[in-house]
Amino acid sequence: MNTLPAQEIKRRGVKVIELALKNGPVHIIKNNIPACVVLSEAEYNQLTRSHHTTKPKNNNLLQWVLGKKTSGHKSRNELDIFLSAERDGWDR
């Protein structure tokens, strides 16, 4: 995995990202936790081009979300348990 600490970007600037991108996508690490991934313009275009069917039509996000089919149903209790576990992980 091609990683780069956020502190290194602060010290050396954007040039360090440009150099790291020569080896593929760059995973930015902040406080020892993966924070984001930087892609080259070509990789980004390839990614968005291959998933063009998932883009909202007419830039109307609400219509796109409402038009998505659900993959299953969970009870309120199941969702509460899932969200509680998810939130507990935020404090790490």
Secondary structure, DSSP 4 states (H G I P E B T S, - for coil): --EEEHHHHHHH-HHHHHHHGGGS-EEEEETTEEEEEE--HHHHHHHHHHTGGGSPGGG-HHHHHHHSPP-----HHHHHHHHHHHHHHHT-
